[in-house]
Amino acid sequence: MKLTKTLLLCAVCSVCAEPTAVSWIGSDLDGRSFSGTLKATNTWLRIGVKGQIHFADGLFYWTADGDDSEVEKLPFQGQFQDGRLFFTATGPAEPGCRDQITWHGSFDGTSVFEVRAVWQRIEKDFVHDLMLTDEVHFTFMPSTEHQLAND
């Protein structure tokens, strides 16, 4: 399995990529995208947004409607445990924004599981304050056809 070989190779050489690149163990995710629905879980408004999560060139990002022109691409890290790769990515929620978002989940070599995000709302505005808490939790539910984009 590629992941095991990558793990052994890095353990022997102990040299990892530059800080903005994917960590050595996350390379099995690099170049993959997964389609699904993102839903807030701790707000009264529970409308799902269809989109994709992407892992490309050591960066993680979310797109809706395939538009990646206004997204913040975040460096992601991975850790192999119990046959899965657990990943995290933290940074600005949007380009130029002080709000922070942290994504995390796991990957079994084929699919992603338990992908969640926490949005820390720092920049406040009246409209969003009426509907959202200071910390908004999201769950990403992969669609069954997401695998087609990775084959």
N, CA, C and O atoms as a GROMACS GRO file, in nm:
protein
  604
    1MET      N    1   0.084  -0.117   0.000
    1MET     CA    2   0.000   0.000   0.000
    1MET      C    3   0.089   0.125   0.000
    1MET      O    4   0.187   0.131   0.075
    2LYS      N    5   0.057   0.222  -0.082
    2LYS     CA    6   0.137   0.342  -0.099
    2LYS      C    7   0.158   0.416   0.033
    2LYS      O    8   0.268   0.464   0.060
    3LEU      N    9   0.055   0.425   0.116
    3LEU     CA   10   0.063   0.497   0.241
    3LEU      C   11   0.167   0.436   0.333
    3LEU      O   12   0.245   0.509   0.395
    4THR      N   13   0.170   0.303   0.343
    4THR     CA   14   0.267   0.235   0.427
    4THR      C   15   0.408   0.258   0.377
    4THR      O   16   0.498   0.283   0.456
    5LYS      N   17   0.430   0.250   0.246
    5LYS     CA   18   0.562   0.274   0.188
    5LYS      C   19   0.606   0.417   0.216
    5LYS      O   20   0.723   0.441   0.249
    6THR      N   21   0.515   0.513   0.204
    6THR     CA   22   0.547   0.653   0.232
    6THR      C   23   0.587   0.669   0.377
    6THR      O   24   0.684   0.738   0.408
    7LEU      N   25   0.513   0.606   0.467
    7LEU     CA   26   0.542   0.613   0.609
    7LEU      C   27   0.680   0.557   0.640
    7LEU      O   28   0.757   0.619   0.714
    8LEU      N   29   0.712   0.442   0.585
    8LEU     CA   30   0.843   0.381   0.610
    8LEU      C   31   0.956   0.464   0.552
    8LEU      O   32   1.059   0.482   0.617
    9LEU      N   33   0.939   0.516   0.431
    9LEU     CA   34   1.042   0.596   0.368
    9LEU      C   35   1.073   0.720   0.451
    9LEU      O   36   1.190   0.753   0.472
   10CYS      N   37   0.971   0.789   0.497
   10CYS     CA   38   0.994   0.911   0.575
   10CYS      C   39   1.052   0.879   0.712
   10CYS      O   40   1.132   0.956   0.764
   11ALA      N   41   1.014   0.767   0.771
   11ALA     CA   42   1.069   0.730   0.901
   11ALA      C   43   1.219   0.705   0.890
   11ALA      O   44   1.293   0.734   0.984
   12VAL      N   45   1.265   0.653   0.776
   12VAL     CA   46   1.407   0.627   0.756
   12VAL      C   47   1.482   0.756   0.729
   12VAL      O   48   1.587   0.780   0.789
   13CYS      N   49   1.430   0.842   0.641
   13CYS     CA   50   1.504   0.962   0.604
   13CYS      C   51   1.477   1.079   0.697
   13CYS      O   52   1.562   1.168   0.709
   14SER      N   53   1.362   1.082   0.764
   14SER     CA   54   1.317   1.186   0.856
   14SER      C   55   1.331   1.328   0.803
   14SER      O   56   1.353   1.422   0.880
   15VAL      N   57   1.318   1.345   0.672
   15VAL     CA   58   1.321   1.478   0.612
   15VAL      C   59   1.183   1.504   0.554
   15VAL      O   60   1.135   1.428   0.470
   16CYS      N   61   1.121   1.610   0.598
   16CYS     CA   62   0.986   1.640   0.550
   16CYS      C   63   0.988   1.762   0.460
   16CYS      O   64   1.088   1.834   0.452
   17ALA      N   65   0.877   1.785   0.393
   17ALA     CA   66   0.865   1.894   0.295
   17ALA      C   67   0.865   2.030   0.364
   17ALA      O   68   0.858   2.038   0.487
   18GLU      N   69   0.873   2.135   0.284
   18GLU     CA   70   0.870   2.271   0.336
   18GLU      C   71   0.738   2.297   0.407
   18GLU      O   72   0.641   2.227   0.380
   19PRO      N   73   0.732   2.395   0.498
   19PRO     CA   74   0.615   2.415   0.584
   19PRO      C   75   0.482   2.432   0.511
   19PRO      O   76   0.380   2.388   0.564
   20THR      N   77   0.478   2.493   0.393
   20THR     CA   78   0.350   2.514   0.326
   20THR      C   79   0.307   2.393   0.244
   20THR      O   80   0.196   2.392   0.192
   21ALA      N   81   0.391   2.294   0.233
   21ALA     CA   82   0.357   2.175   0.154
   21ALA      C   83   0.287   2.073   0.242
   21ALA      O   84   0.290   2.082   0.365
   22VAL      N   85   0.226   1.975   0.178
   22VAL     CA   86   0.159   1.867   0.249
   22VAL      C   87   0.261   1.791   0.332
   22VAL      O   88   0.374   1.767   0.288
   23SER      N   89   0.222   1.752   0.453
   23SER     CA   90   0.313   1.670   0.533
   23SER      C   91   0.331   1.537   0.462
   23SER      O   92   0.245   1.496   0.385
   24TRP      N   93   0.438   1.471   0.488
   24TRP     CA   94   0.475   1.349   0.415
   24TRP      C   95   0.367   1.244   0.415
   24TRP      O   96   0.349   1.174   0.316
   25ILE      N   97   0.296   1.232   0.522
   25ILE     CA   98   0.194   1.127   0.530
   25ILE      C   99   0.065   1.168   0.458
   25ILE      O  100  -0.014   1.082   0.421
   26GLY      N  101   0.044   1.298   0.439
   26GLY     CA  102  -0.075   1.345   0.372
   26GLY      C  103  -0.068   1.335   0.221
   26GLY      O  104  -0.166   1.365   0.152
   27SER      N  105   0.046   1.292   0.169
   27SER     CA  106   0.063   1.289   0.024
   27SER      C  107  -0.035   1.194  -0.045
   27SER      O  108  -0.061   1.210  -0.164
   28ASP      N  109  -0.089   1.096   0.025
   28ASP     CA  110  -0.187   1.006  -0.035
   28ASP      C  111  -0.319   1.078  -0.063
   28ASP      O  112  -0.397   1.032  -0.146
   29LEU      N  113  -0.345   1.187   0.003
   29LEU     CA  114  -0.465   1.268  -0.021
   29LEU      C  115  -0.442   1.371  -0.130
   29LEU      O  116  -0.538   1.414  -0.195
   30ASP      N  117  -0.319   1.412  -0.150
   30ASP     CA  118  -0.289   1.519  -0.244
   30ASP      C  119  -0.339   1.485  -0.384
   30ASP      O  120  -0.313   1.376  -0.435
   31GLY      N  121  -0.410   1.578  -0.445
   31GLY     CA  122  -0.465   1.558  -0.579
   31GLY      C  123  -0.604   1.499  -0.580
   31GLY      O  124  -0.659   1.474  -0.687
   32ARG      N  125  -0.663   1.476  -0.464
   32ARG     CA  126  -0.797   1.417  -0.457
   32ARG      C  127  -0.902   1.524  -0.426
   32ARG      O  128  -0.873   1.624  -0.361
   33SER      N  129  -1.024   1.499  -0.475
   33SER     CA  130  -1.139   1.584  -0.445
   33SER      C  131  -1.257   1.494  -0.411
   33SER      O  132  -1.268   1.383  -0.463
   34PHE      N  133  -1.344   1.542  -0.324
   34PHE     CA  134  -1.462   1.466  -0.282
   34PHE      C  135  -1.583   1.558  -0.285
   34PHE      O  136  -1.582   1.665  -0.226
   35SER      N  137  -1.688   1.515  -0.355
   35SER     CA  138  -1.813   1.590  -0.362
   35SER      C  139  -1.902   1.552  -0.246
   35SER      O  140  -1.896   1.441  -0.195
   36GLY      N  141  -1.986   1.647  -0.204
   36GLY     CA  142  -2.079   1.618  -0.096
   36GLY      C  143  -2.157   1.741  -0.057
   36GLY      O  144  -2.166   1.838  -0.133
   37THR      N  145  -2.214   1.737   0.063
   37THR     CA  146  -2.296   1.845   0.115
   37THR      C  147  -2.241   1.890   0.249
   37THR      O  148  -2.210   1.807   0.335
   38LEU      N  149  -2.228   2.021   0.267
   38LEU     CA  150  -2.182   2.079   0.392
   38LEU      C  151  -2.303   2.138   0.464
   38LEU      O  152  -2.376   2.219   0.407
   39LYS      N  153  -2.325   2.097   0.590
   39LYS     CA  154  -2.439   2.145   0.669
   39LYS      C  155  -2.392   2.196   0.804
   39LYS      O  156  -2.309   2.133   0.869
   40ALA      N  157  -2.446   2.310   0.844
   40ALA     CA  158  -2.423   2.359   0.980
   40ALA      C  159  -2.502   2.269   1.075
   40ALA      O  160  -2.615   2.230   1.044
   41THR      N  161  -2.444   2.237   1.190
   41THR     CA  162  -2.510   2.144   1.282
   41THR      C  163  -2.558   2.211   1.411
   41THR      O  164  -2.635   2.150   1.485
   42ASN      N  165  -2.514   2.333   1.440
   42ASN     CA  166  -2.555   2.396   1.565
   42ASN      C  167  -2.626   2.530   1.544
   42ASN      O  168  -2.617   2.620   1.626
   43THR      N  169  -2.696   2.539   1.433
   43THR     CA  170  -2.778   2.658   1.406
   43THR      C  171  -2.919   2.615   1.374
   43THR      O  172  -2.943   2.498   1.340
   44TRP      N  173  -3.014   2.706   1.384
   44TRP     CA  174  -3.151   2.670   1.351
   44TRP      C  175  -3.170   2.653   1.201
   44TRP      O  176  -3.262   2.584   1.158
   45LEU      N  177  -3.085   2.714   1.120
   45LEU     CA  178  -3.092   2.703   0.975
   45LEU      C  179  -3.002   2.588   0.931
   45LEU      O  180  -2.880   2.598   0.940
   46ARG      N  181  -3.060   2.479   0.882
   46ARG     CA  182  -2.983   2.358   0.852
   46ARG      C  183  -2.983   2.325   0.703
   46ARG      O  184  -2.992   2.208   0.665
   47ILE      N  185  -2.974   2.425   0.621
   47ILE     CA  186  -2.972   2.404   0.476
   47ILE      C  187  -2.833   2.356   0.437
   47ILE      O  188  -2.733   2.412   0.481
   48GLY      N  189  -2.828   2.254   0.353
   48GLY     CA  190  -2.700   2.203   0.306
   48GLY      C  191  -2.656   2.272   0.178
   48GLY      O  192  -2.738   2.312   0.095
   49VAL      N  193  -2.525   2.287   0.164
   49VAL     CA  194  -2.467   2.346   0.044
   49VAL      C  195  -2.384   2.238  -0.024
   49VAL      O  196  -2.294   2.180   0.036
   50LYS      N  197  -2.415   2.212  -0.152
   50LYS     CA  198  -2.338   2.112  -0.227
   50LYS      C  199  -2.206   2.173  -0.273
   50LYS      O  200  -2.199   2.290  -0.312
   51GLY      N  201  -2.102   2.093  -0.267
   51GLY     CA  202  -1.971   2.140  -0.309
   51GLY      C  203  -1.869   2.029  -0.303
   51GLY      O  204  -1.903   1.910  -0.303
   52GLN      N  205  -1.744   2.068  -0.298
   52GLN     CA  206  -1.635   1.971  -0.296
   52GLN      C  207  -1.528   2.014  -0.197
   52GLN      O  208  -1.505   2.134  -0.176
   53ILE      N  209  -1.463   1.914  -0.136
   53ILE     CA  210  -1.341   1.942  -0.061
   53ILE      C  211  -1.227   1.893  -0.149
   53ILE      O  212  -1.237   1.790  -0.216
   54HIS      N  213  -1.118   1.969  -0.149
   54HIS     CA  214  -1.005   1.942  -0.238
   54HIS      C  215  -0.875   1.935  -0.158
   54HIS      O  216  -0.856   2.008  -0.060
   55PHE      N  217  -0.787   1.847  -0.202
   55PHE     CA  218  -0.651   1.838  -0.149
   55PHE      C  219  -0.560   1.852  -0.270
   55PHE      O  220  -0.554   1.762  -0.354
   56ALA      N  221  -0.488   1.964  -0.281
   56ALA     CA  222  -0.405   1.987  -0.400
   56ALA      C  223  -0.278   2.064  -0.361
   56ALA      O  224  -0.285   2.168  -0.296
   57ASP      N  225  -0.164   2.011  -0.402
   57ASP     CA  226  -0.036   2.076  -0.377
   57ASP      C  227  -0.015   2.109  -0.229
   57ASP      O  228   0.038   2.214  -0.196
   58GLY      N  229  -0.056   2.019  -0.142
   58GLY     CA  230  -0.039   2.038   0.001
   58GLY      C  231  -0.140   2.130   0.065
   58GLY      O  232  -0.126   2.165   0.182
   59LEU      N  233  -0.243   2.170  -0.011
   59LEU     CA  234  -0.343   2.262   0.040
   59LEU      C  235  -0.481   2.200   0.039
   59LEU      O  236  -0.514   2.120  -0.049
   60PHE      N  237  -0.562   2.235   0.138
   60PHE     CA  238  -0.700   2.190   0.150
   60PHE      C  239  -0.790   2.310   0.124
   60PHE      O  240  -0.761   2.421   0.168
   61TYR      N  241  -0.900   2.288   0.052
   61TYR     CA  242  -0.999   2.394   0.035
   61TYR      C  243  -1.135   2.338  -0.001
   61TYR      O  244  -1.147   2.226  -0.051
   62TRP      N  245  -1.237   2.418   0.026
   62TRP     CA  246  -1.378   2.386  -0.001
   62TRP      C  247  -1.427   2.475  -0.113
   62TRP      O  248  -1.398   2.595  -0.114
   63THR      N  249  -1.500   2.418  -0.208
   63THR     CA  250  -1.564   2.500  -0.312
   63THR      C  251  -1.711   2.464  -0.322
   63THR      O  252  -1.751   2.349  -0.300
   64ALA      N  253  -1.791   2.563  -0.354
   64ALA     CA  254  -1.932   2.543  -0.385
   64ALA      C  255  -1.949   2.579  -0.532
   64ALA      O  256  -1.897   2.681  -0.576
   65ASP      N  257  -2.021   2.499  -0.606
   65ASP     CA  258  -2.043   2.521  -0.749
   65ASP      C  259  -1.913   2.522  -0.830
   65ASP      O  260  -1.908   2.579  -0.938
   66GLY      N  261  -1.807   2.460  -0.778
   66GLY     CA  262  -1.682   2.448  -0.852
   66GLY      C  263  -1.603   2.577  -0.864
   66GLY      O  264  -1.502   2.580  -0.935
   67ASP      N  265  -1.644   2.683  -0.796
   67ASP     CA  266  -1.576   2.812  -0.806
   67ASP      C  267  -1.471   2.823  -0.696
   67ASP      O  268  -1.505   2.830  -0.578
   68ASP      N  269  -1.343   2.824  -0.735
   68ASP     CA  270  -1.238   2.835  -0.634
   68ASP      C  271  -1.167   2.971  -0.639
   68ASP      O  272  -1.057   2.985  -0.586
   69SER      N  273  -1.230   3.071  -0.702
   69SER     CA  274  -1.166   3.201  -0.716
   69SER      C  275  -1.164   3.280  -0.585
   69SER      O  276  -1.076   3.364  -0.567
   70GLU      N  277  -1.258   3.257  -0.495
   70GLU     CA  278  -1.267   3.335  -0.370
   70GLU      C  279  -1.251   3.246  -0.247
   70GLU      O  280  -1.314   3.272  -0.145
   71VAL      N  281  -1.168   3.141  -0.255
   71VAL     CA  282  -1.153   3.051  -0.142
   71VAL      C  283  -1.014   3.068  -0.079
   71VAL      O  284  -0.919   3.108  -0.146
   72GLU      N  285  -1.007   3.036   0.047
   72GLU     CA  286  -0.879   3.036   0.117
   72GLU      C  287  -0.827   2.892   0.114
   72GLU      O  288  -0.893   2.800   0.162
   73LYS      N  289  -0.710   2.874   0.059
   73LYS     CA  290  -0.648   2.741   0.053
   73LYS      C  291  -0.554   2.728   0.172
   73LYS      O  292  -0.463   2.809   0.191
   74LEU      N  293  -0.578   2.623   0.253
   74LEU     CA  294  -0.509   2.606   0.380
   74LEU      C  295  -0.413   2.488   0.374
   74LEU      O  296  -0.449   2.383   0.321
   75PRO      N  297  -0.292   2.502   0.428
   75PRO     CA  298  -0.203   2.386   0.437
   75PRO      C  299  -0.269   2.279   0.524
   75PRO      O  300  -0.329   2.310   0.626
   76PHE      N  301  -0.258   2.153   0.483
   76PHE     CA  302  -0.315   2.046   0.566
   76PHE      C  303  -0.204   1.953   0.613
   76PHE      O  304  -0.101   1.937   0.549
   77GLN      N  305  -0.230   1.892   0.728
   77GLN     CA  306  -0.138   1.796   0.786
   77GLN      C  307  -0.210   1.663   0.802
   77GLN      O  308  -0.333   1.660   0.813
   78GLY      N  309  -0.135   1.555   0.803
   78GLY     CA  310  -0.194   1.424   0.819
   78GLY      C  311  -0.117   1.339   0.918
   78GLY      O  312   0.004   1.354   0.934
   79GLN      N  313  -0.190   1.249   0.983
   79GLN     CA  314  -0.129   1.155   1.076
   79GLN      C  315  -0.195   1.020   1.055
   79GLN      O  316  -0.317   1.009   1.058
   80PHE      N  317  -0.115   0.917   1.034
   80PHE     CA  318  -0.165   0.782   1.010
   80PHE      C  319  -0.188   0.712   1.143
   80PHE      O  320  -0.099   0.707   1.228
   81GLN      N  321  -0.310   0.657   1.161
   81GLN     CA  322  -0.343   0.588   1.284
   81GLN      C  323  -0.455   0.489   1.257
   81GLN      O  324  -0.554   0.523   1.192
   82ASP      N  325  -0.440   0.367   1.307
   82ASP     CA  326  -0.543   0.264   1.296
   82ASP      C  327  -0.593   0.243   1.153
   82ASP      O  328  -0.713   0.226   1.132
   83GLY      N  329  -0.502   0.244   1.056
   83GLY     CA  330  -0.538   0.219   0.917
   83GLY      C  331  -0.600   0.335   0.843
   83GLY      O  332  -0.645   0.320   0.730
   84ARG      N  333  -0.604   0.451   0.906
   84ARG     CA  334  -0.661   0.570   0.843
   84ARG      C  335  -0.564   0.686   0.852
   84ARG      O  336  -0.478   0.692   0.940
   85LEU      N  337  -0.582   0.779   0.758
   85LEU     CA  338  -0.507   0.904   0.760
   85LEU      C  339  -0.599   1.011   0.816
   85LEU      O  340  -0.702   1.042   0.755
   86PHE      N  341  -0.563   1.068   0.930
   86PHE     CA  342  -0.640   1.176   0.991
   86PHE      C  343  -0.578   1.308   0.948
   86PHE      O  344  -0.458   1.327   0.961
   87PHE      N  345  -0.661   1.399   0.896
   87PHE     CA  346  -0.610   1.525   0.844
   87PHE      C  347  -0.671   1.643   0.918
   87PHE      O  348  -0.782   1.635   0.971
   88THR      N  349  -0.596   1.754   0.921
   88THR     CA  350  -0.645   1.880   0.976
   88THR      C  351  -0.595   1.994   0.889
   88THR      O  352  -0.489   1.985   0.826
   89ALA      N  353  -0.671   2.101   0.886
   89ALA     CA  354  -0.633   2.224   0.815
   89ALA      C  355  -0.696   2.341   0.892
   89ALA      O  356  -0.815   2.339   0.922
   90THR      N  357  -0.616   2.440   0.922
   90THR     CA  358  -0.664   2.556   0.999
   90THR      C  359  -0.614   2.685   0.936
   90THR      O  360  -0.500   2.692   0.891
   91GLY      N  361  -0.700   2.786   0.933
   91GLY     CA  362  -0.659   2.916   0.880
   91GLY      C  363  -0.778   3.008   0.863
   91GLY      O  364  -0.886   2.980   0.914
   92PRO      N  365  -0.758   3.118   0.789
   92PRO     CA  366  -0.868   3.213   0.766
   92PRO      C  367  -0.985   3.146   0.694
   92PRO      O  368  -0.966   3.063   0.605
   93ALA      N  369  -1.106   3.183   0.733
   93ALA     CA  370  -1.226   3.126   0.670
   93ALA      C  371  -1.239   3.170   0.525
   93ALA      O  372  -1.287   3.093   0.441
   94GLU      N  373  -1.197   3.293   0.494
   94GLU     CA  374  -1.202   3.348   0.359
   94GLU      C  375  -1.079   3.436   0.340
   94GLU      O  376  -1.021   3.483   0.439
   95PRO      N  377  -1.038   3.460   0.217
   95PRO     CA  378  -0.925   3.551   0.195
   95PRO      C  379  -0.950   3.688   0.257
   95PRO      O  380  -1.056   3.748   0.236
   96GLY      N  381  -0.854   3.737   0.332
   96GLY     CA  382  -0.864   3.870   0.392
   96GLY      C  383  -0.954   3.878   0.514
   96GLY      O  384  -0.980   3.988   0.564
   97CYS      N  385  -1.001   3.766   0.563
   97CYS     CA  386  -1.095   3.762   0.675
   97CYS      C  387  -1.021   3.722   0.804
   97CYS      O  388  -0.929   3.641   0.801
   98ARG      N  389  -1.064   3.779   0.918
   98ARG     CA  390  -1.004   3.742   1.047
   98ARG      C  391  -1.070   3.617   1.106
   98ARG      O  392  -1.013   3.554   1.195
   99ASP      N  393  -1.189   3.581   1.058
   99ASP     CA  394  -1.255   3.459   1.106
   99ASP      C  395  -1.164   3.339   1.077
   99ASP      O  396  -1.096   3.335   0.975
  100GLN      N  397  -1.165   3.242   1.168
  100GLN     CA  398  -1.082   3.123   1.153
  100GLN      C  399  -1.170   3.000   1.132
  100GLN      O  400  -1.281   2.992   1.184
  101ILE      N  401  -1.118   2.904   1.056
  101ILE     CA  402  -1.188   2.777   1.037
  101ILE      C  403  -1.088   2.664   1.054
  101ILE      O  404  -0.973   2.674   1.011
  102THR      N  405  -1.134   2.557   1.116
  102THR     CA  406  -1.053   2.437   1.133
  102THR      C  407  -1.132   2.321   1.074
  102THR      O  408  -1.246   2.296   1.113
  103TRP      N  409  -1.070   2.250   0.982
  103TRP     CA  410  -1.128   2.132   0.920
  103TRP      C  411  -1.054   2.010   0.973
  103TRP      O  412  -0.934   2.016   0.999
  104HIS      N  413  -1.126   1.900   0.990
  104HIS     CA  414  -1.061   1.774   1.026
  104HIS      C  415  -1.147   1.658   0.978
  104HIS      O  416  -1.268   1.672   0.959
  105GLY      N  417  -1.084   1.545   0.959
  105GLY     CA  418  -1.154   1.425   0.913
  105GLY      C  419  -1.055   1.312   0.895
  105GLY      O  420  -0.940   1.322   0.937
  106SER      N  421  -1.100   1.205   0.831
  106SER     CA  422  -1.011   1.092   0.807
  106SER      C  423  -1.033   1.036   0.667
  106SER      O  424  -1.135   1.062   0.603
  107PHE      N  425  -0.934   0.960   0.622
  107PHE     CA  426  -0.932   0.905   0.486
  107PHE      C  427  -0.880   0.761   0.496
  107PHE      O  428  -0.776   0.736   0.557
  108ASP      N  429  -0.953   0.667   0.435
  108ASP     CA  430  -0.913   0.526   0.444
  108ASP      C  431  -0.843   0.474   0.320
  108ASP      O  432  -0.824   0.353   0.305
  109GLY      N  433  -0.804   0.562   0.230
  109GLY     CA  434  -0.742   0.523   0.104
  109GLY      C  435  -0.839   0.532  -0.012
  109GLY      O  436  -0.798   0.534  -0.128
  110THR      N  437  -0.969   0.538   0.019
  110THR     CA  438  -1.072   0.547  -0.083
  110THR      C  439  -1.170   0.660  -0.056
  110THR      O  440  -1.201   0.738  -0.146
  111SER      N  441  -1.217   0.669   0.067
  111SER     CA  442  -1.322   0.766   0.102
  111SER      C  443  -1.281   0.849   0.223
  111SER      O  444  -1.190   0.813   0.297
  112VAL      N  445  -1.351   0.963   0.240
  112VAL     CA  446  -1.332   1.046   0.359
  112VAL      C  447  -1.445   1.017   0.458
  112VAL      O  448  -1.557   0.982   0.420
  113PHE      N  449  -1.413   1.033   0.587
  113PHE     CA  450  -1.508   1.005   0.694
  113PHE      C  451  -1.502   1.116   0.798
  113PHE      O  452  -1.398   1.178   0.820
  114GLU      N  453  -1.616   1.139   0.864
  114GLU     CA  454  -1.624   1.230   0.977
  114GLU      C  455  -1.555   1.364   0.949
  114GLU      O  456  -1.482   1.416   1.033
  115VAL      N  457  -1.581   1.420   0.831
  115VAL     CA  458  -1.522   1.550   0.796
  115VAL      C  459  -1.608   1.658   0.862
  115VAL      O  460  -1.728   1.669   0.838
  116ARG      N  461  -1.542   1.738   0.944
  116ARG     CA  462  -1.610   1.842   1.018
  116ARG      C  463  -1.530   1.972   1.009
  116ARG      O  464  -1.410   1.971   0.985
  117ALA      N  465  -1.599   2.082   1.029
  117ALA     CA  466  -1.533   2.213   1.032
  117ALA      C  467  -1.592   2.294   1.146
  117ALA      O  468  -1.710   2.280   1.180
  118VAL      N  469  -1.509   2.379   1.205
  118VAL     CA  470  -1.552   2.472   1.308
  118VAL      C  471  -1.510   2.611   1.264
  118VAL      O  472  -1.392   2.638   1.245
  119TRP      N  473  -1.608   2.698   1.249
  119TRP     CA  474  -1.586   2.837   1.206
  119TRP      C  475  -1.594   2.926   1.329
  119TRP      O  476  -1.699   2.936   1.393
  120GLN      N  477  -1.483   2.991   1.362
  120GLN     CA  478  -1.478   3.086   1.473
  120GLN      C  479  -1.509   3.225   1.416
  120GLN      O  480  -1.426   3.284   1.346
  121ARG      N  481  -1.627   3.277   1.446
  121ARG     CA  482  -1.670   3.408   1.393
  121ARG      C  483  -1.609   3.520   1.476
  121ARG      O  484  -1.648   3.541   1.590
  122ILE      N  485  -1.516   3.592   1.418
  122ILE     CA  486  -1.452   3.705   1.485
  122ILE      C  487  -1.510   3.835   1.432
  122ILE      O  488  -1.541   3.926   1.508
  123GLU      N  489  -1.525   3.843   1.299
  123GLU     CA  490  -1.584   3.961   1.237
  123GLU      C  491  -1.736   3.946   1.243
  123GLU      O  492  -1.793   3.855   1.181
  124LYS      N  493  -1.801   4.033   1.315
  124LYS     CA  494  -1.945   4.023   1.337
  124LYS      C  495  -2.021   4.117   1.244
  124LYS      O  496  -1.970   4.222   1.204
  125ASP      N  497  -2.143   4.078   1.211
  125ASP     CA  498  -2.235   4.167   1.139
  125ASP      C  499  -2.377   4.132   1.181
  125ASP      O  500  -2.405   4.019   1.220
  126PHE      N  501  -2.463   4.228   1.173
  126PHE     CA  502  -2.598   4.218   1.227
  126PHE      C  503  -2.675   4.098   1.170
  126PHE      O  504  -2.736   4.023   1.246
  127VAL      N  505  -2.672   4.079   1.039
  127VAL     CA  506  -2.751   3.973   0.976
  127VAL      C  507  -2.704   3.835   1.023
  127VAL      O  508  -2.786   3.753   1.063
  128HIS      N  509  -2.573   3.810   1.018
  128HIS     CA  510  -2.522   3.679   1.060
  128HIS      C  511  -2.538   3.658   1.210
  128HIS      O  512  -2.560   3.546   1.255
  129ASP      N  513  -2.528   3.764   1.288
  129ASP     CA  514  -2.544   3.753   1.432
  129ASP      C  515  -2.684   3.706   1.470
  129ASP      O  516  -2.701   3.641   1.574
  130LEU      N  517  -2.784   3.738   1.390
  130LEU     CA  518  -2.921   3.694   1.416
  130LEU      C  519  -2.937   3.543   1.396
  130LEU      O  520  -3.018   3.480   1.464
  131MET      N  521  -2.860   3.487   1.305
  131MET     CA  522  -2.878   3.346   1.268
  131MET      C  523  -2.772   3.253   1.324
  131MET      O  524  -2.798   3.133   1.338
  132LEU      N  525  -2.652   3.304   1.355
  132LEU     CA  526  -2.540   3.217   1.386
  132LEU      C  527  -2.482   3.243   1.524
  132LEU      O  528  -2.487   3.355   1.576
  133THR      N  529  -2.426   3.139   1.582
  133THR     CA  530  -2.353   3.152   1.706
  133THR      C  531  -2.211   3.201   1.674
  133THR      O  532  -2.173   3.208   1.557
  134ASP      N  533  -2.134   3.233   1.777
  134ASP     CA  534  -1.995   3.278   1.756
  134ASP      C  535  -1.907   3.166   1.701
  134ASP      O  536  -1.805   3.191   1.637
  135GLU      N  537  -1.949   3.042   1.726
  135GLU     CA  538  -1.875   2.926   1.675
  135GLU      C  539  -1.975   2.837   1.602
  135GLU      O  540  -2.069   2.784   1.662
  136VAL      N  541  -1.955   2.820   1.472
  136VAL     CA  542  -2.048   2.742   1.390
  136VAL      C  543  -1.982   2.610   1.353
  136VAL      O  544  -1.869   2.607   1.304
  137HIS      N  545  -2.054   2.500   1.378
  137HIS     CA  546  -2.003   2.366   1.348
  137HIS      C  547  -2.068   2.314   1.220
  137HIS      O  548  -2.188   2.328   1.199
  138PHE      N  549  -1.985   2.252   1.136
  138PHE     CA  550  -2.032   2.196   1.009
  138PHE      C  551  -1.995   2.049   0.998
  138PHE      O  552  -1.896   2.004   1.056
  139THR      N  553  -2.076   1.975   0.924
  139THR     CA  554  -2.046   1.837   0.888
  139THR      C  555  -2.051   1.827   0.736
  139THR      O  556  -2.145   1.875   0.672
  140PHE      N  557  -1.949   1.763   0.679
  140PHE     CA  558  -1.945   1.737   0.534
  140PHE      C  559  -1.986   1.593   0.512
  140PHE      O  560  -1.925   1.501   0.567
  141MET      N  561  -2.091   1.572   0.432
  141MET     CA  562  -2.138   1.438   0.401
  141MET      C  563  -2.105   1.406   0.257
  141MET      O  564  -2.166   1.461   0.165
  142PRO      N  565  -2.008   1.315   0.235
  142PRO     CA  566  -1.968   1.282   0.098
  142PRO      C  567  -2.082   1.217   0.021
  142PRO      O  568  -2.161   1.141   0.077
  143SER      N  569  -2.090   1.248  -0.107
  143SER     CA  570  -2.190   1.184  -0.192
  143SER      C  571  -2.130   1.053  -0.243
  143SER      O  572  -2.009   1.032  -0.238
  144THR      N  573  -2.216   0.966  -0.290
  144THR     CA  574  -2.170   0.835  -0.336
  144THR      C  575  -2.091   0.845  -0.466
  144THR      O  576  -2.008   0.758  -0.495
  145GLU      N  577  -2.116   0.949  -0.546
  145GLU     CA  578  -2.045   0.962  -0.673
  145GLU      C  579  -1.910   1.032  -0.660
  145GLU      O  580  -1.842   1.053  -0.761
  146HIS      N  581  -1.869   1.070  -0.535
  146HIS     CA  582  -1.741   1.140  -0.518
  146HIS      C  583  -1.624   1.056  -0.565
  146HIS      O  584  -1.522   1.109  -0.608
  147GLN      N  585  -1.638   0.926  -0.557
  147GLN     CA  586  -1.527   0.839  -0.594
  147GLN      C  587  -1.492   0.849  -0.743
  147GLN      O  588  -1.377   0.829  -0.781
  148LEU      N  589  -1.588   0.879  -0.827
  148LEU     CA  590  -1.565   0.888  -0.971
  148LEU      C  591  -1.458   0.992  -1.006
  148LEU      O  592  -1.381   0.972  -1.099
  149ALA      N  593  -1.454   1.102  -0.930
  149ALA     CA  594  -1.357   1.208  -0.959
  149ALA      C  595  -1.214   1.168  -0.924
  149ALA      O  596  -1.119   1.232  -0.968
  150ASN      N  597  -1.199   1.063  -0.843
  150ASN     CA  598  -1.066   1.022  -0.798
  150ASN      C  599  -1.012   0.899  -0.869
  150ASN      O  600  -0.896   0.862  -0.848
  151ASP      N  601  -1.092   0.834  -0.950
  151ASP     CA  602  -1.047   0.712  -1.019
  151ASP      C  603  -0.969   0.743  -1.146
  151ASP      O  604  -0.924   0.652  -1.215
   0.00000   0.00000   0.00000
